[in-house]
């Protein structure tokens, strides 16, 4: 599962647990769970007494559970910080008898973004390659001015920058995801 989806899922579960705990506390305070819970203390002496009687085995279990939770939290943070869906170096097809040629994704994506930023009506552009390096997907995100002709701009991107990327990778079926967002701020270009 991708780190962003995992992060959202775990945060939603954590939020639901906290909401449930808050609701139980509110119901207990309002007397919905009986008069004993309404006027009783939040942590009674029964809990302390139980821990006192069973401390020999209970505290090591609590320590192990805390260690497992700490390891899970560390794994979660590691996944968030170091996971990526970006493609690695791309092997270019051709005769490999004298060696192989690889293309660094940043070279291709930088050229694609620079070409698109030169198109009329485009304020900014970013691109990246995601997925397996053997079968990547080109993702292009462009911010365009409000008055831009979106169908014409999409065609220009497909027949220009996307075609050039497919030629560079010698992959005419390279999947492309194009995201266009419109802004009302005008681009400032130096003449």
N, C-alpha and C positions, 0 to 999 in steps of 0.2 A: 504494500500500500504506500502511496506517495506520502511524503512527510507532511505536506499541507493538509491532506485529508485526515491523516492520523491525528495531527494536532487539533484540528477542528472537532473531530469525534471525541477525543479525550477531554477536551475543554467542555464540550456539551455534557458529557457524562458527569464530570466534576461539578458543573453548575447544577445539574439535576439533583445530585446527591446533596449539595448545599441547600438547595431550595426545599428538598424533602426534610432535611434536618431542621430548617427554620420553621416549616409548617408544623412538624411534630412539636417543636418547642412552643410555638404559638398556641396550638391546640391544648397542650398540657397546661400552659399558663391561663387559658380561658376556662379550664375545667372540663373540656370535652372528653378528656381521658379519665375522668373521675376526680373526686374531691381530694384524694391523696396527692395526686400529681399537681393539683392547682396550688396547694399550700406547702408542698414539700420542697426541699432544696434540690438544686440541679444535680449535684453529686452527693448522694447520701452516704452515710457511714457504712451501709451494707457493701458498697463497692470497695471502699477502703479496707473493710474487714476481710472481704474475699481476697483482695490482693495480699493482705497480711498473712492469711492462712495458707495461700497457695503460691507464695512468692518464690519458693525454691525452683519450681518449674515454670511459673508464669513469666517471670522477668526474662529468662533466656528466650522464651518463645516470642515475647514482645521485641527483644533485641534482634532476633533473626528476621521477624516480619519487617522491622524498620530497615534492616540491611537489604532485604529483597526490594522494598519500596525505593530505597536509595539507588540501588542498581537499575531498577526500571526507570527511575527519573533520569539517571545518567545516560541510559540508552536512548531515551526520548530526546534529551538535549543533543546528544551526538548525532542522532538522525536529523534533527532540525538544522544543526549547524553545518553538517558535512554532506548531506544527501543532495543530489542534483540529478536532474533528468537530461542534462546537456550531453550531447554526443561527444565522443572523444575524437581523436585524429581520424580523418577519413582516408581510407585506402583508395587510391585512384585506380581505375581499371587500366589494363594495358599489358604489354609484354613484361613479365617479371623475371626474365632470364638473367638480366643484369642487375636486378634489385627492384624494390618497389618504391612507389612514390606515394607520400601521404600529404594531405592538405590539412593545415590547422584550421579548425572551424572559424576562429576569429578573423582569419584573412577573408574568407568567403562572406561571412555575415557583415563584416565591416564594409566590404565593397558593395554589398546589396543595400545596406542602410544608406551609404553615401550616395549611391545612384538615385535611390528613391527621394532623398532629401533635396536633390537637384530638380525634381519635377515641380512644375508650377502648381501652386496650391498646397504643397506639403510643408508643414511647419517643422516636423521632426519625424524621424523614423529610427526604429531599432529592429534588429533581427537576431535570431539565434537558431541553432540546430539542436533539436532534442531527439531523444530516443537512442536506439542502437546505432553505432557508427557504421554498420553495414547497411542499414536501411533507415536513415535519419528523416526527420520532418523539418522543413524550414518554416519557422514562425516569424511573421513580419507584423510589427505593430507600428502604425503610422498615425500621426495626428495631422489632420488636414484643416484648412480654413473653412469657415462656414459657407462661403460662396463657391466652393470647389464643386466641379461636376464629378460626383462619386463614380458613376458607371464608367465615364471616360478615364478617370484616374485608375480605377481597378483594371481596366483593359491595358492601360499604359504600364502598370506594374507587372501584369501578367506577361505582356509581350516584350517588356524590357528587362527589368531586374530579375524576374523569375526565370525567364528564358535563359538569361546569361548564367544564372546559378545552375540551372539544369545542364547547360553546356559545359560548365566548369567541372561538374561532377560526372559528366557523361551519363546522366540518368534522366531521360525524358519523362519519366513517371514520378519524379521526386514529389512527394506530397507537400503541399503548402497550405498553411493556415494564415489567412490575411485578416487582421483586425484593424479597421479604420475607425478612428474617433474624431469627432468634429469639434473644433474650438472656435469661439467667436473672436479670439485675438488674432490680429494680423501678424504674419511673419515679417521680420525686419531683415532684409537682405542688403548686403553691401554691393554697390554697382561696380 
